[in-house]
Amino acid sequence: MSLTAGSMTCRCYCLEDPPPKTFLANVERDMKRHAFRPVQVERSPRSLGWVNAQNVLDTDLTLEKIRFDDFLVFGLRVDRVTVNGRLLKAHVAAAIEKALRQRERKTLSRDERTAFVEKVRLDLMAKQMPLTGLYDAAWSLKTHHVYFSATGDALNQEFCDLFSDTFHTALTPLFPFLRAERKAKSEGLVDELLATMPVQLSPQYTDVSSR
């Protein structure tokens, strides 16, 4: 569910270092520098970058498009191109058969076969429509908390890396304990927090089979 449309599951972060007061003047430049670019299969089968959270095709990011009151809301687009393994194998076999006829040979070397596989793979990938994922991010300009709509570890790491490259500040995950620690520090209750013992919240069952 989009951040601009309703509730969602997300991961929460805070900025390690608050940005300078003038950072909004450079937001457009920095985001356009790291905006989404289409997949170039000869380099990588995958591409990711910033887009307008309300229009996956819009990479011309302006402050007017991404600012909503005290939040910056933008999207992370991730495209990947895949090739069906069975289809790749069939096309490789056809290409090799054709090459053998043209060269009047019975076999190809291992390096030649590897080159055929790579060429056919790239040719097929160039004809495929990419699979597209769009994930939302919201940055509170008051608290400098950042919310990201994906929950997978790998994608969150990529999001954090791209955020750091774009805005020149790192993100720290807001795990429950870290949030409690921040609250405890603000109220002078750090010792009490550290002395807190875990609580068993799920029902405990007795294993009668071992008796």
C-alpha positions as CSV (number, residue, x, y, z in Angstrom):
1,M,0.0,0.0,0.0
2,S,1.4,3.4,-1.0
3,L,2.4,5.8,1.8
4,T,0.2,8.4,0.2
5,A,-2.9,6.1,0.1
6,G,-3.1,4.3,3.4
7,S,-1.4,2.1,6.1
8,M,1.6,-0.1,5.3
9,T,4.2,-2.3,6.8
10,C,7.6,-0.7,6.9
11,R,11.1,-0.5,8.5
12,C,12.0,2.6,10.4
13,Y,15.3,4.4,10.5
14,C,16.8,7.6,11.9
15,L,19.6,9.8,10.5
16,E,23.0,9.3,12.1
17,D,23.8,13.0,11.5
18,P,21.1,15.7,11.0
19,P,21.6,17.4,7.6
20,P,22.5,21.0,7.3
21,K,19.6,23.5,7.4
22,T,20.2,24.3,3.8
23,F,20.0,20.7,2.6
24,L,16.6,21.1,0.9
25,A,18.2,23.4,-1.6
26,N,20.3,20.5,-3.0
27,V,17.6,17.8,-2.7
28,E,16.5,18.0,-6.4
29,R,20.1,17.9,-7.7
30,D,21.0,15.0,-5.4
31,M,17.9,12.9,-6.2
32,K,18.2,13.5,-10.0
33,R,21.8,12.3,-9.8
34,H,20.6,9.0,-8.4
35,A,17.3,8.8,-10.2
36,F,16.2,5.5,-11.8
37,R,17.9,4.5,-15.1
38,P,16.6,1.7,-17.3
39,V,18.4,-1.7,-17.1
40,Q,21.4,-2.1,-19.4
41,V,21.6,-5.8,-19.7
42,E,25.2,-5.8,-21.0
43,R,26.2,-4.3,-17.6
44,S,23.7,-5.7,-15.2
45,P,20.3,-7.5,-15.3
46,R,19.1,-5.2,-12.5
47,S,18.7,-1.5,-11.9
48,L,17.4,0.7,-9.0
49,G,16.9,4.4,-8.3
50,W,14.6,7.1,-7.2
51,V,11.3,7.9,-8.8
52,N,8.1,9.8,-8.0
53,A,6.2,7.7,-5.5
54,Q,3.0,8.5,-7.4
55,N,4.3,7.8,-10.9
56,V,6.8,5.0,-11.5
57,L,7.8,6.5,-14.8
58,D,8.6,10.0,-13.4
59,T,12.3,10.4,-12.7
60,D,12.3,14.3,-13.0
61,L,12.1,14.7,-9.2
62,T,11.4,18.2,-7.9
63,L,10.8,19.4,-4.4
64,E,7.3,20.3,-5.4
65,K,6.6,16.6,-6.3
66,I,8.1,15.0,-3.3
67,R,7.3,17.3,-0.4
68,F,4.1,16.8,1.5
69,D,4.0,19.2,4.5
70,D,6.8,18.1,6.8
71,F,7.6,14.9,4.8
72,L,9.6,14.1,1.8
73,V,7.9,11.1,0.0
74,F,9.6,9.4,-2.9
75,G,9.8,6.0,-4.5
76,L,12.5,3.4,-5.0
77,R,12.1,1.6,-8.3
78,V,13.8,-1.7,-8.8
79,D,13.8,-3.4,-12.3
80,R,15.3,-6.8,-13.1
81,V,15.4,-8.8,-16.3
82,T,15.3,-12.6,-16.2
83,V,15.4,-15.3,-18.9
84,N,13.6,-18.6,-18.6
85,G,16.2,-21.3,-18.2
86,R,14.5,-23.8,-20.6
87,L,14.1,-21.1,-23.2
88,L,17.7,-20.1,-22.9
89,K,18.9,-23.6,-23.3
90,A,16.8,-24.1,-26.4
91,H,18.0,-20.9,-28.1
92,V,21.6,-21.8,-27.2
93,A,21.3,-25.2,-28.8
94,A,19.8,-23.7,-32.0
95,A,22.5,-21.1,-32.2
96,I,25.3,-23.7,-31.7
97,E,23.7,-26.1,-34.3
98,K,23.6,-23.2,-36.8
99,A,27.2,-22.3,-36.1
100,L,28.4,-25.8,-36.6
101,R,26.7,-26.1,-40.0
102,Q,28.2,-22.8,-41.1
103,R,31.7,-23.7,-39.9
104,E,31.4,-27.3,-41.1
105,R,32.5,-28.6,-37.7
106,K,31.2,-31.2,-35.3
107,T,32.0,-29.6,-32.0
108,L,32.8,-26.3,-30.3
109,S,35.4,-25.6,-27.7
110,R,34.3,-24.9,-24.1
111,D,35.2,-21.2,-24.5
112,E,33.1,-21.0,-27.7
113,R,30.1,-22.6,-26.0
114,T,30.4,-20.2,-23.1
115,A,30.5,-17.2,-25.5
116,F,27.4,-18.5,-27.3
117,V,25.5,-18.9,-24.0
118,E,26.4,-15.3,-23.0
119,K,25.5,-13.8,-26.4
120,V,22.2,-15.6,-26.5
121,R,21.4,-14.7,-22.9
122,L,22.1,-11.0,-23.6
123,D,20.0,-11.1,-26.8
124,L,17.1,-12.6,-25.0
125,M,17.3,-10.3,-22.1
126,A,17.3,-7.3,-24.4
127,K,13.9,-8.4,-25.7
128,Q,12.4,-9.0,-22.3
129,M,10.2,-6.5,-20.4
130,P,11.7,-6.0,-16.9
131,L,10.0,-7.0,-13.7
132,T,9.3,-3.8,-11.8
133,G,9.0,-3.2,-8.1
134,L,8.1,0.1,-6.5
135,Y,8.7,0.8,-2.8
136,D,7.9,4.0,-0.9
137,A,10.0,6.0,1.4
138,A,9.0,8.9,3.7
139,W,11.4,11.2,5.5
140,S,10.1,13.3,8.4
141,L,11.7,16.7,8.3
142,K,10.8,17.3,12.0
143,T,12.1,14.1,13.6
144,H,14.4,12.9,10.8
145,H,12.9,9.5,10.9
146,V,12.8,7.6,7.6
147,Y,10.2,4.9,6.8
148,F,10.7,2.4,4.0
149,S,8.0,0.1,2.8
150,A,10.1,-3.0,2.0
151,T,11.0,-5.4,4.8
152,G,13.5,-7.7,3.2
153,D,17.1,-7.4,4.5
154,A,18.9,-7.2,1.1
155,L,16.6,-4.5,-0.3
156,N,16.8,-2.5,2.9
157,Q,20.6,-2.6,2.7
158,E,20.5,-1.3,-0.9
159,F,18.0,1.4,0.2
160,C,20.3,2.5,3.0
161,D,23.3,2.6,0.7
162,L,21.5,4.6,-2.0
163,F,20.1,7.0,0.7
164,S,23.6,7.5,2.1
165,D,25.0,8.1,-1.4
166,T,22.2,10.5,-2.3
167,F,21.9,12.6,0.9
168,H,25.4,12.2,2.4
169,T,24.2,10.8,5.7
170,A,23.8,7.3,7.0
171,L,20.7,5.6,8.4
172,T,20.4,3.8,11.7
173,P,17.7,1.1,12.1
174,L,15.1,2.0,14.8
175,F,14.8,-1.4,16.5
176,P,12.5,-1.5,19.5
177,F,15.4,-1.4,22.0
178,L,17.1,1.5,20.3
179,R,13.8,3.4,20.4
180,A,13.5,2.6,24.1
181,E,17.1,3.6,24.7
182,R,16.5,7.0,23.0
183,K,13.4,7.5,25.2
184,A,15.2,6.4,28.3
185,K,18.1,8.8,27.7
186,S,15.7,11.7,27.2
187,E,14.1,11.0,30.6
188,G,17.2,9.9,32.5
189,L,16.1,6.3,32.8
190,V,19.0,4.5,31.2
191,D,19.9,2.4,34.3
192,E,16.3,1.3,34.7
193,L,16.2,0.3,31.1
194,L,19.4,-1.8,31.3
195,A,18.0,-3.5,34.4
196,T,14.8,-4.5,32.7
197,M,14.4,-8.2,32.3
198,P,12.8,-10.0,29.3
199,V,9.1,-10.8,29.7
200,Q,7.5,-14.1,28.5
201,L,4.4,-12.9,26.5
202,S,3.5,-16.3,24.9
203,P,1.8,-19.1,26.8
204,Q,4.0,-21.8,28.2
205,Y,3.1,-25.4,27.8
206,T,4.3,-28.4,29.8
207,D,5.7,-31.3,27.9
208,V,3.8,-34.2,29.6
209,S,5.4,-36.8,27.3
210,S,8.7,-36.5,29.1
211,R,7.2,-37.4,32.5
